[in-house]
Amino acid sequence: MIQTPYLLFLGDAPDQLAAKVARGIRDWRPEHCVGQFRLPGCKADVGLPDLGLAEARAAGAKTLVIGVANRGGVISREWKKVLVMALEEGLDLASGLHNLLRDEPDLTAMAQATARTLHDVRVPGGNYSIANGLPRRGKRCLAVGTDCSVGKMYTALAMDAEMVRRGRKSRFCATGQTGILISGEGVPLDAVVADFMAGAVEWLTPDADEDHWDMIEGQGSLFHVSYSGVTMALIHGGQPDALILGHEPTRTHMRGLPGYDLPGLEALRDTVLPLARISNPKARVVGVSINTATMEEDEAMSYLKATEARMGLPVVDPVRQGAARLCDALDGI
């Protein structure tokens, strides 16, 4: 169990999106956060007090959480210095990077010397089978995106919270590092051996009551050449009954791929639905989730209204407006 509260490490994040792990924890588990630690030149800010390691420890922090998701998930030399000092200060470390804390000899030696704990959440914990594609009882909803980091996790969390508020049976199913740090459990899907990814999603979303909904955290994008494989595993292993399309309208290109334009929502709909119906012939696209974080209120509302008229589906920003209309769209499925 990772001890709370947390000091969120933003490192030298080049922009707000690079600190999405820290922002997700701040937004969904604010009671677990005492502050943020930023290196010089950091361009991200999650709105928490900037604290030094000693200050954070005095404020009650027990764990330094790496809140940055960089390309490749690596620990830089500059980060390493802070991580070592954090252990010396009496803080545990938690990370969802591909570059595991436990694989760094200086960190493991310091953790042993200081009796501190290293938590690597991007390590698969189960013995997953290859997917069998057999139908399962219960209902499942999956958000799929035109790109990475467009709000798929926020959509699933917001829909789960709304369903629970209504007294409905619902569960958020974490499939990535941030979701696991928020919910305390899940499968780090992109760290599972490829042949077993869809099977891991089947394991994560087993048989359930007929009126129970699993809100599955989406990953990657079918249109992102770097991360499309994990999206496909979610689609086939998750067997979603309902699909939510996710989009961030101000992007000029795919995240990390300047040479690739974002597809439109129609292209996403027309691509994902035939693929989803391979494992669940009844799969339906029921709504659209738009990330309008970088848009002013009037611009955002105008965009949402126009997109809804064009798509013929409920279109909302679940952060600005809540997820009620997306949850309404699940009725009757």
N, C-alpha and C positions, 0 to 999 in steps of 0.2 A: 504494500500500500504506500503510495506517494504521500508524504506528509505535507499538510498545508499549515499556514498560508504560503503563497509563492512570492518570490521576486522574479519578475519576467525579464529575461535577457533579450534585448532587441539588437545587440551587437552593433554592426555597422550596416544595418539594413538600408538598401539604396532607395526604397520607397515604402509607402504604407502597405502595399500588397505583400511585400517580402516578409512583413511581420504578422502575417495572417494567423499564425498559431497563437501569438500573444493576444491579438485582438479577439480571437474567438474565445479564449479563456476569460479575458476581461469582460466581454459582452455576456457570456452565459454562466460564468461562475465568479462574479465580481467579489463575492464574499471570501474567495480564496486568494485574493491579490492584495499585497501591501504596497507594491511599487514597481517601477521599471528601472532597468540598468542599461544605459546606452553608451556606446563608444563614441569618440569624436568623429564627426562626419555622418552620424546616423541620421537618416532622412525620415525615419518613422517615429510616431508618437501615438501611444494608445491611451493617452489622457490620464495616466497614473503619476504619482509623485516620482521624480527622479531621485533615487536613493543610492548611496554607496553601499558596499557589502556590509560594512560594520553597522551603518544606519539601519539597513534592512533587518539585520540580525537583531538589533535592539528593538525594532518594531515588531518582532515576533516571527519573521520569515524563517521557514524551516527548509525550503527547497528552492534552488535556483532552476527555473525552467527555461530551456532554450526556446525562445518564442519566434525564431526565424526559420523560414523554409526557403533555403537557397537552392539553386539548381544543382542537383547531384547530392544534396544533403551532406555537405562536408563541414568539418570543424577546421577553421583557419588558425594560423599561428597566433593572430591577435586574440581570437576567442580563447585559445588554450590558456593564455596567461590569466585571464579572468576566472576561468573554470578552476584552475589550480588554487587561486587565491580564495575562491568561494569555499572550497573544501577546507582550506586552512582556517577560514572564518567560522566554520562549523555548520555549513549548509550542505545538504544533500544536493545531487544534480539529477535532473530529469531531462530527457531528450527524445525527440521523435525522428532524429536524423538517420539517414542510411549509414553514415559514419558513426558506428556505435561507440559510446563512452567506454565500454568494457574492452574495446580493442586498442585503447590508447594506454601504453604502459605507464606513462607518467601520471595519468589520472587514476589508474587502478592502484598504483603504489601510494599515491597521496590519500586516496580513499581508505586504504587499509591502515595507513599511519594515523589518520584522524578519526577512524571508526565511523566514517560516513558511508552513505549508500549511493550507488550509481543506478539510475533507473533508465533502461532503454525500452521505450514503448513500441518501437518499430521492430519488434522481434515476435514472429508468429508463435502463439502459445499452444496451438492444438495440432493434432495429427489428422490433417484433413484428407478426405478421400477425393478421388476424381469425381467430378459432377456426373450424376446419373440422369438428370432432367425429369425425374418423376414428379408428378403434381403433388403439391402440399396444401393442406388446409390452411385457412386464414387468408388475409389480404396483405398485399405489399405495394408500397409506393416508392418510386425511385425518381430523383431529379437527375436529368441529363443536361449537359451544357454545350453551348457553341464553342466554349473555350474552358481552360482551367481557371480556377479561382474566380468564378462568376457568382457564387452564392449558393451552391448546391447544398452544402452542409447547413447553412443558415436556414434554408428553405425546409429541410427535413426537421431541424430542431424546432422551428417555429410552428410547423404543422403538428408535430408531436405535442408541443406545449398546448396548442389550441384544442387538440383532441382530448387530452387529459383534462383540460379546463371544462370541457363539455361532459365529462364523465364517461368517455368512450375508452375502449381498450386500445392502447397504443404503446409503442416502444420505439425509441430512437436507436438505430443500429449503426454504431460507429465503424467506419472502414478505413480511417486514416488517423494520423498522429494527433491532430487537434481534437477530433471527435472523441478519441480514446481518453485524452487528458481531461476533456469536459465531462464525459459520462462515466469514466472509470473502468470501462470494459469495451471490448470490440476486437476486430481483426485488422491488423495493419496490412491491408490487401496487397499493396505494391511491394511488400517484402516476402510474399508467399511465392514459392516456386510456380512458374507459369501454368504448368499442367494442373495444379491444384487450386488455382484462384477461384474458379467458378464453384468448385466443391466447397471451398471455405465460405463462400456466400450462402450456399445451401445450408451449411452447418450453422451459420449465424442467424438464418431466418427459417427455423424449422417449422414443423406442423404447429398450428395454433388454433384457438377457437375461431369459428367461422366469422365472427364479428370483430376479430382482432386485426389491427393494422401494424405492420412493421414499416417504419419510416427509414428507408435505407439511405445512408450518406453516400452521395455520388462522388465519383473521382474522375479526373481527367476529362477527355472529350473524344468522341469518335473521330473528330476532325483534326485532332492534335497528333502529329506524327510521332511525338515523343511518348505520349501517355495513353494512346487509344486502347491498348491491350487491357488495361485495368477496367476501362469503361465497358468493354465487351464482356468481361467476366461478370460484372455486376448485372448487366442486362440478361445474360443467359442463366447465371446462377441464381439471381434474385427473382426471376420469373415475375416481374412486376405486373400487377393488375392495372395500376395507374402510373402514368408517366407525367412528370412536370418538366417543361422545357425551361432552361435557365439561360439568361443572356445579360451581358453588360454592354450597353449601346455606345459607350464612348471609346471603346478600344479601337485602335487603328490597325492592329495586327494581332495575331495569336501570341499569347504570352511566351516570351523567350524565342519566338520564331518571326523575326521581322519580315521575312519573305513570304509569309502566309497570311492572307486576309481571313477575317472571320466569316463563317457562313451565315446566312440568314436563318431566322426561326423556321421558315417553311422548309428549307433544306434539312435542318435538324429533324423536324417532324417526319419528313418523308424518308429519311435515312433510318431513324431509330425504330420506327413502328414495325416495318417488316422484320427487322432483326429481333425485336422483342417478341413478335408473334411466332418465332421459331420455337421458343420454349413455353410461351403462354399465348395460345391463339386468341384469347380474349383481351389481350393488352390494349389499353386505350390511352391516348394523350388527353388529359383532362384540364390542364391549365398551364399558365406561363408565369414564371417568376423572373422579374426584372430587377437587376441591381442598379439602382439610381443614385448610389452614394455620392457620385461626383457631379450630380445635376442639382440645380436649384429647384425649389418646390414647384413653381409654375411649369417649368420645362419638364420636370419629371411627370407631373400629372397629365400634361398634354401628350407626352410620349406614351404613357400607359393607356390612355383613352384611345389614341390612334391605333396602337398595337392590338388592343382588344377588338376594335372594329374590323381590323384586317384579318385577325386570326380566328375570330368567332369563338373564343375561349375566354374564361376569366383571366385577366392579366393584372397582377399586383406586384408591388414591392413588399415582401413580408416584413421587412424592417420598418419601413415607413408606415405601413397600413395594417400589419398583422396578417395572419394566414387564414382568416375565417372563410374567405371566398374559395380558397383552394381546398379547404376541408369540406366545404359545402359540395364541391364537385365530386367528392368521393361517395356521396350518398347514392345508393342504387347500384353500386358496383358489387 
